[in-house]
Every structure is written in structure tokens, then in C-alpha cells.
Amino acid sequence: MMPPPTAEPAPAATRPPAAGSARTGVRDRTIGVASVTAVVIVWWAVARLGLVNPLLLAGPDAVASSAISLTLSGLLPTHIAVSMGRVLVGFFAAFVVALPLGTLIGMSRTVRAAVNPLIELVRPIPPIAMIPLAILWLGIGETSKYSIIGYGAFFPILLSTVAGFAAIDPVHVRAALTQTQVSRSRSGIPILSQLPLIGRLFSQTDTIERKQDLLILITPHIVDEGEVVRPSKP
């Protein structure tokens, strides 16, 4: 069954003016800055009044002072660079594995049926729970750190890839397949491969589906090497 037709966009007269959108954006940013400022003030007041042990919750002024001193000494930039290197290596490793696997899952029902139970078995386990196993299997060196970061990045990349394939409109897929068939027919392969689509066109009772199939059928014939053939002006 084809997806229901999308709603028509609102007329220009009913759209909010640009000035109103700009004012709304300024208002939202102002509220965001005010909320962050309020949290910092409460944080500073709690630390200043000694309501919490300073060893457990240092004030924002102490945090800022320590950050400045560590930056000037070069210690903080060094640790940030090491951490970012670990993140990049772990993310790249997850990307190299998750993107092809997500592509296969999105394109093949067989692969999805075979891999999905394994993914759903492991995916709920948080990365922090994998730290003991990573240390046990890979040691306490950099490899275990890379593996934990890669594990945490693997499932979001995989699920996003699969969701991207699932969100593709079937009409676009059929249009691409039809374009491929037309290209083959121009190279000598008979155009009989399009007969099932023509038969489907005349057998449908749904007007919307019939229009979509008609559009799919004629679009490749009015496109030549990526350029639309427009009628000449009189």
C-alpha cells in the first residue's frame, strides 16, 4: 500500500512573518541564557555558603581558576588532545563497521532478520558496563579505551543508517529502478522490462497510486543525461 499523500504546504499569507520568527528566536536565546545564569548563581551560592563539602562541589570561581592555571601550564590541553584522539579513533572504528552493516540491514530483509536479534541482545548494555570485559579481554592499555568508545558510538551510527534506509520513499526507489531499466533499453535491452509497471498502471483503482506510477513511467523519458527536455518557446 502506498503512503498517504502529504499535506499541501500552507499558503504564504498564513505563514508567520520573518520579523516574528526573529523575535521568537531572540526570546528563546534570552530564556536559555537566563536559565544557565540562574544555575551558575545557585551553584556559586551553595558553594559560598558551605552547604556542600568543597571537595565534593567546588564553586564556579574555583573551577575557573583551576582551568586557567592548568591551561597556562599546558597540562589541560595535553589531556584534551589525548582524549580527543581516543574519541576519533573509537568513532572511526565504529563508523567503518556500523555504516556497511547498517546498509546491508537496510537493503536486505535476510540480513536484517539474521542480525537484528543479536543487535537487540547487546544494544541495551551500556558502555560503562562493558569496561570490566574490555579490561579483561584487551588489557588496560589504549585498545580497551578505543573499544569502549567504539562500542558507545556503534549503535547510534548503525540505527541511524538503518532508519535512513527505512525513511526512503518507495516511489523514489521505483523511479530509480525504472530509470535504470530505460537506460538498459537504450543500450539494446528490450523495453519489455517495463511491461509489469504498465500493467500495474492500468489495473490500479487508486487514483493517487495511478498518478504516481504514471509519473514514474514517463519521468525517465523526459530526462536526457540529467537535463529536463523542455518544450521550445513559440
N, C-alpha and C positions, 0 to 999 in steps of 0.2 A: 504494500500500500504506500502510495506516495505521501510525503509530508504535507500537512495543510498549508495553504497559501499564507504567506506572511502578510501582516497588516500594511496598508499603504502608509507612507510617511506623512506626518502632519503637514498641512499647508504652511507656507511661510508666514501667513498672517497670524497663525496660532502659536508660533514658536516664540519663546521669550526673547526679548531684545538682548543685544550683546552687552549693553550697559548693565542690565540687571544681572547677567551672568558674572560680569566682572565684580559687581558689588558683592554678590554671593561668595565669590572666591576670596575676596579680601576679608569678608566676615568670617569665613571658615578658618583662614590662616590666623586671624586675630584670636579666635577662640582657642586654636591649637597652641599658640604661643602663650596665652594666658594660663592654660591648664598646665603646661610644662613649668612655667614660672611659679605657679602655686605649689606644685610638688617640690620644687627646689627650696622654696621658702619653708615649707613644712619640714623638709629634711634638715635644713640648717637649724631651725628652731629646736627640733628634737635633739640634735647633737649638741647644741649650745646649752640647753637646759640640763643636759646629763641624764635624760630619761633612758638612754640606752648606753651600754658599755662602749666606749670609743673603739675598743679593739674589735667589736662586732659591727659597729656602724660609725665610721668616721664622717665628719662633716664635709660638705662640698668644698669648703675652703681648704681643708687638709688634703682632700683628694686632688684638687687643682694644683696645690703647692708641690705635692709629690710627683705629679705628672710632669710639671715643668722641670723639676730637678732631674728626673730620670731621662727626660728628653735631652736636656743640655749635656748630660753625661754620656749620651749615646747608647745607654742600656735599653731604653724603651724602643727606639727604632730598630735595634738589632733583633729583639724578641718579636716585634711585629713582623719583620721581614721573614724570620724563620717560620712563624705561624702561617703567614700568607703563602709561603712556599709549600707547606704541608697541605693547605687547603686547595691550592691549584693542582697539585699532583693527585690528591684524592678525588677531586671533582673531575679531572680529565680521565682518570681511570674509570670512574663511574659512567662518564659520558660515552667512552669508547664501547662499553659493554651494553649500557641501557638503551642507547639510540638504535643500534641494529636489532636488538631483541624486541624493542617496542615496535619497530617497523614490521618485523615478522609477525608479531602478535596481531597488529592491526590489519595485516594483509591476508592472514591465513587463519581460518577457523580451527584447523587441526592443531596448529602451533598454540593458539590461544587455549584450546581445551587441554593440551598436554602440559602447558607451563603455568596456567592460572592457579591450579591447586597448590603448586609449590610456592608461588609468589605469595598467595594469601596465607600460607602457613608461616612464612618467615617475616612478612611485612609488619605485622603488629609488634614485633620485638623491637624495642627502642635501641638506638645505637649504644647508649650507655650500658645496657645490659650485655652487649657483646664485648665489652672491654676485657673481662676475665678470659674469655675464649681467645680473643686476639692475642693477649699476652701469652697464654698457654701454647698456642699454636705457632705464633710468629715471633715470640720473644718481646723484649721491652724496647727494642730499637725503633727506627723510623718506619719500618714496614708495618708494624702493628698500628701506628698512628695513621698512616696512609689508608690502611684497610678500614679503620673505624670511620674516617671521613668519607671514604668512598661508599661505604655501606649506608651512611646517612644521606648521601646525595643520590644513590642509585634509584630508589623507589620513586621520588618525585619526578626525576627525568623519565623513567620508564612509564609511569602513569600519565604524564603529560603527553608523551609521544603517542600512546595508545588512544588517549582522549582526542588528540588531534586527528587521527585517522577516523575515529568514530564520528567526528563532527563534520566530515566531508559530505556535502550534499550528493546523494546518489545521482542526481541529474548531471552534475559535473563529471562524475566518473563515466557515465554513459556517453556524454558528449565527447570525452577524450577517446573512449573506445571507438566511437563512430568516426571521429577524425582519423584515427589510425586505420580503420577499415577503408576509408575513402582514399587515403594516401596509398594503401596497398592496391586498390583498384586502379589508380592512375598508373601504377608501375606494372600492370599486366594481370593482377589478380582479379577475377571477376567480381562484379559488384553484387553478386548473389548473396554475399555475406550480410547484406543489409535487408534481405527479404524478411527475416523474423521481425525486425523493427517495423517494417512497413505493415506486415500482418497485424502486429500488436496495435498499430495506429488505427486500423480500421475496425478492430474488434473491441476497442475500449468504449465504455459507456460514459465514463467520467470525462467531462469537458476539459477540466483542468489538466488531467493526465494526457489527454489527446493533444492539447496545445503544447505541452512540454515535449512530448515525443516528436511532434511536428517540428518544433524549434531545433531539437537535437538532430533531426534528419536533414534539415536544409541548411543549418549553420555552416557545416564544412564546405558546402558547395558555393557559398558566397564569400568564403575566405580563401585567399590565394597567397601562400607564402607569408602569412601573418598580417596581410593588409586586407581590409574590407573593401569589396568591389562596390563602389557607389555609382548610382546612375548618373550619366553625364547631364550637365545642365543644358537646357534648350538654348 
